[in-house]
Amino acid sequence: MRSKLFNPSILIATVITVALLFSIGLYRLEVDTDILDDLPADPIIQDALHVFKNHEIQDQLAVDITLDKADPGRLVDYGRRVEDLLRESGLFKSVGFRDFGHAMPALVTSITGNLPLLFTERELMDQVLPLIEADAILKRLAELHRDLSNLDTIGQAELIANDPLGLNRLVMARLASLAPSQNAYFYKERLISSDNRHLLVIATPVSSGTDTLFSRKIVELMDSISLSMTQEASLRSDRLTLTPVGAYRAALDNELIARKDVKMAILFAMGGVALLLLFAFPRPYIGLLSLLPSIAGTMTAFFVYSLFHKSISIMVLGFGGAILSMTVDYGIGYFLFLDRPEWSTGKNASREVRSIGLLALLTTIGAFAALSLSGFPLLQQLGEFTCLGMLLSFLFVHSVFPLIFPAIPPARPRALPLQKIVNSLCRFGRKGAAAALLFALVMLFFAKPEFNVDLSSMNTVTKETAAADKLIAGVWGNVLNKVFLLVQGDGITELQDKGDRFLKSLDREFSSGGLTSGFVPSMIFPGQDRRKENLKAWRDFWTGDRVAALKENLERGAAEIGFSSSAFEPFYSTLEVSWKTEREMSIPVELYSLLGIKKSQDKSSWVQVMTFTTGGSFDNEHFYAAYRSLGSIFDPALFSKKLGDLLFSTFLKMLFIVGAGAIVLVLLFFVNIRLTLVSLTPVIFAFICTLGTLNLFGHSLDISTLMLSIVAIGLGIDYSLYFVRSYQRYGDPSHPSFGLIRMTVFMAAATTLIGFSVLCFAEHNLLRSVGLTSTFAIGYALLGAFLILPPLMERLLRDDENTVSDRGDHKSRVLRRYKNMETYPRLFARFKLLFDPMFRELPELMRFCPKQVRTILDIGTGYGVPACWLLEHFQGSKVYGMEPDGERVGFASKALGKGGVVVHGKAPDLPAAPGPADLATMFDMVHYLDEGDLRLTLERLYGSLGAEGVVIIRMALMPERKLPWMWWLEGLKLKAGGIRGCYRSAEEMGKRIAEAGFAVEHSGLSGPHRELIWFVLKRLKR
């Protein structure tokens, strides 16, 4: 007997199979931890992402070294020591500005030897012309004479000979825009702040800064360096502070804070769920099994998803808990129906839950599947994964678990106070609904969505990290007033050519005040076309008169301070028309990092990121439109504005798609506008109240809220449809099964609320946002279902016990009996009355019936449509029916109301009647009976009829037409049920009728296809 109660082998096989599939999915799928990859494919957004991925600053470590006194010399000593320790660690591929320092002499030499190629016509007139005035030349020569006595200028004679006017300083000044701050300068290859108290060390890690395992190594290293350096400084009576910042700190802080918050949520959720199970189930340990279908479905969904995709966003996985919360109701409902005070079977429990929950499943899956039309990759992934999780969880409940638990013995009776509390929540009636709707009306005034488009708000860092970021931004600047342009090419030459084209129009941006500073490598390393233009401008500028005047002024001043008359011949040669460059204008490899040049991520090309500081009159949309053709542009202000617009449009689009999808699916299932509107009422209530409450709390909508708003719709629809379907199926709110459905909804919501409400107090911004949104959305959806739906449904579905009414024609009176039922029996009744020839032929057959028909026996009642027709025809009669299908027994009983009784059973048994029957019917069921059952049924009918009683039979004949598709379907149904069809000819049936003691009063074909035949029988006296 135990083997019939529990099948451990199937359970073990299921666990192993699910674990194996999940492992395969985990192996096949890459978890995408970068939310930026899942943003919409908008040009502005994608440009920004392209810049992010190719800008080294995203992974760089920046260390601010602060000294308590202004001493650049000591700062350099400490900076050199920190750089050495960073290099020795092996964690960084480059440290400091040493490469830049090493490249400076060659850079200066290159600039000095190529001066004719480095000035535009405007720069020559604005910057060079003032320097060749006589007074300016004398002043410059005096500076050179004074500097030559300084040891720092030893070895500079060649430089002075090639550039006596100091034109290279004008070119080198263009590099100032590359510094993180304009209030900083380079000293001994180190970047020092203008107050001489801060030094910046830059290091590029060998691995991604967002790799938390690698981040831990950096944290340990920086803690060690900071400790040793502060101790070393204290020995010199210095107070030194090291402040490291970088993506590694944010990544590690996010992981540690999120892990702590999730642990807290799991701990409280487990405790809360345990308490709920203790009070909800007669046997609480059975309640724990409710989570298994959801877990199995979600794990299997991971495998199925991997068959169609290579990666999945970590945010979608993070919402696995929300997915579980939407599928846990299947398991809870199943085990609530299974864990009863009487014997219960898995099949019966599955049938009850499936009949109520199927619509909720289909509607929610349809709504989430519609997210594939959103154009938002993150939402598309969420929609696909959620659909798979819900479908597979449902399949586990209704296919696997009835095999694992075929039957369960009765539970010991015990009080379940939670069931009483849940039942009482539906008894507030109209007052409760009015209060809820009034509250929603108030919230409507505040339900204006405000979007938070700051992606950094989705991260959470410690106070120490936030303080470090603030210090770095204060001393060295931030990116909020900068715009970035990324150009891409097959080689460095192509990058130079693109820089030339950009530089032509850049002057307008500077002159208009749109840009205040910026650097393009073409300023010092122009491309071929720009070199030609600049050389022409140089030759045009140096006219014969200017050259003569320059030489006269230089030679006169040189003689006065001791320079030889031929000292500046190298410079004079650049003024000649025949001058040609002796050095190639190539960018030194050592300067690639400083100039933002690197190989692209896929190593197929070269990229360069240029940075510009914006001014007060900067027009970001104009700048983007003007220079988008050159490459990818990232403007933080434009990016935020565009992302906000996209979130808002996606929010509205998603609301329309999911809402419209849900409405269409519910309408198709119910085929009833009123029921559809009623079902959506709690969803609308939850949506309005959630938006209004979040607005009152000052909580803006972010990407996580956008995702969870879909979850709110999904859960709201689920709760609503469970209630609506229960009212349809059970009618009476006091029905025990209705109470179990209410408990299912409450438990599904409560288990989810416990976990999410704990997250409201989380430290992590994203998790706290998830907690707030989920708590309000689920809570309001639950309130809407319990407060609004009961009075609406009770009024809508009031049927006055289906009393017989003489209003309308025969057909409409029959249909009125089905108006509040589930969709299938309601549509079945409508189409049967419309297309079955039975109801056109029955009135003619009624002439064979007694004048007064009070008792009717109906064998094989089905959904009760013919029985209701007879009840309407014979006013005051009562039908006693029998039907082998338990589902149809319920529908037929509800349709007949007080006018009949339908019991579960099958022929040859007959329904019990208080006296002899005046009429007995057997419609379209004779082929289900073998010879013995048919003989016994007819004999028993003979004994159950009154003296004037009549039996009306409609029997199926073997079809003669070529394509009897209806009969084919009937044959498939018989095979599926394991029933052997027994079709008979009219002659064979006549013999059986005669053998039972009946006479055939009337016989005739039914319908146009000669496949159905009527028999009207009366008893022969024996």
Secondary structure, DSSP 8 states (H G I E B T S, - for coil): -HHHH--HHHHHHHHHHHHHHHHHHHHH-EEE--GGGGS---HHHHHHHHHHHH-GGGT-EEEEEEESS--HHHHHHHHHHHHHHHHHHT-EEEETTHHHHHHHHHHHHHHHHTGGGS--HHHIIIIIGGGGSHHHHHHHHHHHHHHHTSGGGTT-HHHHHH-TT-HHHHHHGGGGGGSS-TTEEEETTEEEETTSSEEEEEEEESS-TT-HHHHHHHHHHHHHHHHHHHHHHHHTT--EEEEEEEHHHHHHHHHHHHHHHHHHHHHHHHHHHHHHHHHH-SSHHHHHTTHHHHHHHHHHHHHHHHTT-SEEEHHHHHTHHHHHHHHHHHHHHHHHHHS-SS-EEHHHHHHHHHHHHHHHHHHHHHHHHGGGGSS-HHHHHHHHHHHHHHHHHHHIIIIIHHHH-SEE--------HHHHHHHHTT--HHHHHHHHHHHHHHHHTT----B---GGGG----HHHHHHHHHHHHHH--STTEEEEEEEESSHHHHHHHHHHHHHHHHHHHHHTSEEEE--GGGTS--HHHHHHHHHHHHHHS-HHHHHHHHHHHHHHHHHHT--TTTTHHHHHTTSTT---SS-----GGGTTTTTEEE-TTSSSEEEEEEEEE-TT--HHHHHHHHGGGSEEE-HHHHHHHHHHHHHHHHHHHHHHHHHHHHHHHHHHH--HHHHHHHHHHHHHHHHHHHHHHHHTT--B-HHHHHHHHHHHHHHHHHHHHHHHHHHHH-STT-HHHHHHHHHHHHHHHHHHHHHHHHTT-SSHHHHHHHHHHHHHHHHHHHIIIIIHHHHHHHHT--GGG----SS-HHHHHHHTTTTS-HHHHHHHHHHHHH-THHHHHHHHGGGS-S---EEEEES-TTSHHHHHHHHHSTT-EEEEEES-HHHHHHHHHHHGGGEEEEE--TTS----SS-EEEEEEES-GGGS-HHHHHHHHHHHHHHEEEEEEEEEEEE----SS--HHHHHHHHHHHHTT-------HHHHHHHHHHTTEEEEEEEEESTTS-EEEEEEEE---
